Amino acid sequence: MSQPATSTPDAQMDLRGTPCPINFVRTKLRLQQMEPGQLLEVWLDPGEPIEQVPESLTVAGYTVEDIDDRSEFFVLYVRRPRA
């Protein structure tokens, strides 16, 4: 996951300050509204959010393409799978 995201995100969400599991639920709902293959950029807090959300999304069938550490928060790039 050290490579930058392969394309410009189709949508962005700032979930800093949002507790678990609400941040996962909001991310999953947003991905479900997107077209297959689209990329979502999600801003998450350090600690439990960045530890739990990427793993939960992977288990749910989404592709985590990159996690960028911006020191004060993390940027998660996740793609909705193609049908």
C-alpha positions in Angstrom: 0.0 0.0 0.0 2.9 2.3 -0.4 2.0 3.3 -4.0 -0.1 6.4 -4.5 -3.7 6.0 -5.5 -3.9 5.2 -9.2 -6.4 7.8 -10.1 -8.2 10.9 -8.9 -10.9 10.1 -6.3 -14.5 10.3 -7.6 -15.7 11.4 -4.1 -14.3 12.5 -0.8 -15.5 12.2 2.9 -14.0 13.9 6.0 -14.8 11.5 8.9 -12.3 13.0 11.3 -13.9 13.1 14.8 -16.4 10.3 13.8 -16.2 7.3 16.2 -16.2 3.6 15.3 -18.2 2.0 13.9 -20.1 5.0 12.6 -17.2 6.0 10.3 -17.2 2.5 8.8 -21.0 2.5 8.3 -20.9 6.0 6.6 -18.0 4.9 4.4 -19.8 1.7 3.3 -23.1 3.6 2.6 -21.2 6.1 0.5 -19.5 3.4 -1.5 -22.8 1.7 -2.1 -24.1 4.9 -3.7 -21.1 5.1 -6.1 -20.7 3.4 -9.4 -18.7 0.1 -9.6 -15.0 0.9 -10.1 -15.2 4.4 -8.6 -12.6 5.6 -6.0 -13.5 7.1 -2.6 -11.1 9.2 -0.5 -11.8 9.0 3.2 -10.1 11.1 6.0 -9.8 9.1 9.2 -8.4 9.8 12.7 -5.4 7.8 14.0 -6.0 5.0 16.4 -9.1 2.9 16.2 -10.6 4.4 13.0 -7.5 3.8 10.9 -7.0 0.4 12.5 -10.6 -0.8 12.1 -12.1 0.8 9.0 -9.7 -0.5 6.3 -9.9 -4.0 7.6 -13.7 -3.9 7.8 -14.0 -2.6 4.3 -11.7 -5.3 2.9 -13.8 -8.0 4.7 -16.9 -6.3 3.2 -15.4 -6.8 -0.3 -14.0 -3.4 -1.1 -10.5 -2.7 -2.3 -8.3 -0.5 -0.1 -5.8 0.9 -2.7 -3.7 3.2 -0.4 -3.4 4.7 3.0 -1.6 8.0 3.2 -0.3 9.1 6.6 -0.7 12.9 6.8 0.7 12.9 10.4 -2.5 14.4 12.0 -4.9 12.1 10.1 -4.9 9.4 7.5 -6.3 9.4 4.0 -7.8 6.1 2.9 -8.4 5.4 -0.8 -11.0 2.7 -1.3 -12.5 1.4 -4.5 -16.0 0.0 -5.1 -15.5 -3.3 -6.9 -16.7 -3.8 -10.4 -19.7 -6.1 -10.7 
